[in-house]
């Protein structure tokens, strides 16, 4: 009996040691906890739920599901979008999940695990719907959008190919602090339209009914959202990628996409730095 007890104790110690070793490879700021930087003003990705007063959204649900796979608890660290990258590098958190686009410029200082597709679409207030029915109707007009996203570059590239190349004046893009500021400016008459991700405007139209009208089709559908990690923390990056693949395989990922109306934004598998 004593020998069996010793064998079992040795096995338990081995399991504990293995778990501790695996966690240490993740280079977490605090054992058992994964701290996540997020800018919670971008529903349905992340936002402060007005009914509960706590952070909610697809990114939040996905992060919690990933953490559960890794036997970790989540702590969300709110920050302005333009401070997310610096916050990661200075040790405020272990990773970022905040509707952030994976692109080669950001890959120079961070690694990404891609988890969702997106793309920019233009919309206007209902009062202007008759004037702006397709995107080319906005050639020569003013369009606003968050300066922290890639949407400004997307609009300028689209304008060069579809307005200027055809002898029409360019769309004038104005970068704002965030999408809330862009929509407010449009309502106040300072902008003719706003550019926003296709994953968010349907939600916005739901909570502000009879306010906005989409202008044509999405300009692009090739934007990719990624969870960001410090370059020297490949252990955490790869563990999160494996957890995401497990969630895709067991159906949890699809359930979350359905919950938040993002069924058209799915990725088939986790990819590291997939945007080239």
C-alpha positions in Angstrom: 0.0 0.0 0.0 2.8 2.4 0.9 4.6 1.7 -2.4 1.4 2.4 -4.4 1.0 5.6 -2.5 4.5 6.6 -3.3 4.0 5.8 -7.0 0.8 7.8 -7.2 2.5 10.7 -5.4 5.3 10.6 -7.9 2.9 10.6 -10.8 1.0 13.6 -9.4 4.3 15.5 -8.8 5.2 14.7 -12.4 1.9 16.1 -13.7 2.2 19.2 -11.6 5.8 19.7 -12.9 4.7 19.2 -16.5 1.8 21.7 -16.1 4.1 24.3 -14.4 6.7 23.8 -17.2 4.0 24.3 -19.9 2.8 27.5 -18.2 6.3 28.9 -17.8 6.8 28.5 -21.6 3.9 30.9 -22.1 5.8 33.7 -20.3 2.7 35.0 -18.6 2.9 38.2 -16.5 1.1 36.3 -13.7 0.8 32.5 -13.3 -2.6 31.1 -14.1 -3.8 34.4 -15.7 -3.7 35.8 -19.2 -3.9 39.6 -19.4 -5.5 40.9 -22.6 -5.4 44.4 -23.9 -8.6 45.6 -25.6 -10.3 48.8 -26.7 -13.9 48.1 -25.8 -15.7 50.5 -28.1 -16.1 48.3 -31.2 -19.2 46.2 -31.0 -19.8 43.4 -31.6 -16.1 42.7 -31.2 -15.7 44.2 -27.8 -17.7 46.9 -25.9 -19.0 47.7 -22.5 -22.5 46.1 -22.3 -24.9 48.9 -21.2 -27.1 46.4 -19.4 -24.3 44.8 -17.3 -21.6 47.4 -17.3 -18.9 44.8 -18.1 -16.9 44.1 -21.3 -18.7 41.9 -23.8 -18.5 40.8 -27.4 -17.2 38.2 -29.8 -13.5 38.8 -28.9 -14.3 38.5 -25.2 -16.1 35.3 -25.6 -13.4 33.9 -27.9 -10.6 34.9 -25.5 -12.5 33.3 -22.6 -12.9 30.1 -24.6 -9.2 30.0 -25.5 -8.2 30.7 -21.9 -10.4 27.8 -20.7 -8.6 25.5 -23.1 -5.3 26.6 -21.6 -6.6 26.3 -18.0 -6.1 30.1 -17.5 -8.3 32.9 -16.3 -8.7 36.1 -18.3 -8.1 39.7 -17.2 -9.1 42.4 -19.7 -7.0 45.5 -19.7 -8.8 48.5 -21.4 -6.8 50.9 -23.4 -7.2 53.3 -26.3 -6.6 51.6 -29.7 -3.5 53.6 -30.5 -2.0 52.5 -27.1 -2.5 48.8 -27.5 0.8 48.0 -29.2 2.9 50.1 -26.8 1.0 48.5 -23.9 1.9 45.1 -25.1 5.6 46.0 -25.5 5.8 47.6 -22.1 4.3 44.7 -20.3 0.8 45.8 -19.5 -0.6 42.6 -20.8 0.3 39.3 -22.4 -1.6 39.7 -25.7 -4.0 41.9 -27.6 -7.4 41.0 -28.9 -9.3 44.0 -30.2 -10.5 43.7 -33.8 -6.9 44.5 -34.8 -5.9 44.0 -38.4 -2.9 41.7 -39.1 -0.6 43.5 -41.6 3.0 43.4 -42.5 3.8 46.8 -40.9 2.5 45.5 -37.5 4.2 42.2 -38.0 7.6 44.0 -37.8 7.1 44.3 -34.0 4.3 41.8 -33.1 3.2 38.3 -34.1 -0.4 37.6 -35.0 -2.7 34.6 -34.8 -5.4 35.3 -37.4 -8.9 34.5 -36.2 -11.5 36.5 -38.3 -11.9 38.0 -41.7 -13.3 41.5 -42.3 -13.5 44.3 -44.8 -14.5 48.0 -45.1 -17.9 49.2 -46.2 -19.2 52.7 -46.7 -22.5 54.0 -45.2 -24.3 57.2 -44.8 -27.2 58.7 -42.9 -30.7 57.9 -44.2 -31.3 61.5 -45.2 -28.4 61.1 -47.8 -29.4 57.7 -49.0 -30.9 59.0 -52.3 -27.6 60.8 -53.1 -25.2 58.0 -52.3 -26.4 54.7 -53.7 -23.1 53.2 -54.8 -19.6 53.8 -53.7 -18.6 55.9 -56.8 -21.3 58.4 -55.8 -18.9 59.4 -53.0 -16.1 60.4 -55.4 -15.1 63.9 -54.5 -17.0 63.7 -51.2 -15.7 63.4 -47.6 -15.5 60.0 -45.8 -14.5 59.6 -42.2 -13.2 56.6 -40.3 -11.0 55.6 -37.4 -7.4 56.6 -38.0 -6.1 53.6 -36.0 -7.5 51.1 -38.6 -6.3 50.3 -42.1 -9.6 51.6 -43.5 -8.2 55.0 -44.5 -5.6 53.3 -46.7 -8.3 51.0 -48.1 -10.5 54.0 -49.0 -7.6 55.9 -50.7 -6.6 52.8 -52.7 -10.2 52.2 -53.8 -10.6 55.8 -54.7 -7.5 55.8 -56.8 -8.7 52.8 -58.8 -12.4 53.7 -59.1 -12.6 57.5 -58.9 -9.3 59.1 -60.0 -8.5 56.5 -62.6 -11.8 57.2 -64.2 -11.4 61.0 -64.2 -13.5 61.6 -61.1 -12.3 63.6 -58.0 -10.8 61.6 -55.2 -12.6 60.6 -52.0 -11.4 62.8 -49.2 -10.7 60.7 -46.1 -10.6 62.2 -42.6 -9.2 60.0 -39.8 -11.0 60.4 -36.5 -10.2 59.2 -33.0 -12.6 56.2 -33.4 -15.7 55.0 -35.3 -17.9 56.7 -32.7 -16.4 60.1 -33.6 -16.7 59.4 -37.3 -20.5 58.6 -37.0 -21.1 61.6 -34.8 -19.3 63.9 -37.3 -21.5 62.4 -40.1 -24.7 63.1 -38.1 -23.5 66.6 -37.6 -23.0 67.1 -41.4 -19.2 67.3 -41.3 -18.8 64.1 -43.4 -20.8 62.6 -46.2 -20.2 59.0 -45.3 -18.3 56.8 -42.9 -16.2 53.7 -43.5 -16.4 50.9 -41.0 -15.9 47.1 -40.8 -18.7 44.9 -42.2 -18.7 43.0 -38.9 -19.7 46.1 -37.0 -22.1 48.2 -39.0 -24.9 45.6 -39.0 -24.8 45.7 -35.2 -24.8 49.5 -35.2 -27.8 49.6 -37.5 -29.5 47.3 -35.1 -29.0 49.5 -32.0 -29.6 52.7 -34.0 -32.6 51.7 -36.2 -33.7 54.0 -39.1 -30.4 55.9 -39.0 -27.9 54.5 -41.5 -27.9 53.2 -45.1 -25.2 51.1 -46.6 -23.6 52.5 -49.8 -23.0 49.7 -52.2 -20.9 46.6 -51.5 -17.9 46.2 -49.3 -14.8 47.9 -50.8 -12.8 44.8 -49.8 -13.3 41.5 -48.1 -9.7 40.6 -47.4 -9.0 42.3 -44.1 -7.9 39.8 -41.4 -8.1 40.3 -37.6 -5.3 38.8 -35.5 -4.6 38.3 -31.8 -1.2 40.0 -31.2 1.8 38.8 -29.2 5.3 40.0 -28.4 7.8 38.6 -30.9 9.7 36.8 -28.1 6.7 35.0 -26.8 6.2 32.3 -29.4 5.2 29.9 -26.7 2.0 31.8 -25.9 1.4 32.6 -29.5 1.5 28.9 -30.5 -0.5 27.8 -27.5 -3.3 30.2 -28.4 -3.2 29.1 -32.0 -3.6 25.5 -31.0 -6.5 26.4 -28.7 -8.2 28.3 -31.5 -7.8 25.2 -33.8 -9.4 23.1 -31.0 -12.3 25.5 -30.7 -12.8 25.4 -34.5 -12.8 21.6 -34.5 -15.2 21.1 -31.5 -17.7 23.7 -32.9 -17.3 26.3 -30.2 -15.9 28.8 -32.7 -19.0 28.4 -35.0 -21.3 28.8 -32.0 -19.7 32.1 -31.1 -19.8 33.3 -34.7 -23.6 32.6 -34.8 -24.1 34.3 -31.5 -22.6 37.6 -32.7 -23.8 37.5 -36.3 -20.4 36.8 -37.8 -21.0 33.6 -39.7 -19.6 35.2 -42.9 -16.3 36.2 -41.2 -15.0 32.7 -40.2 -11.5 31.4 -40.8 -11.0 27.7 -41.5 -8.0 27.4 -39.2 -5.6 29.5 -37.0 -2.7 31.0 -39.1 0.3 32.8 -37.7 1.1 36.1 -39.5 -1.0 35.0 -42.5 -1.1 38.4 -44.2 1.9 38.9 -46.6 
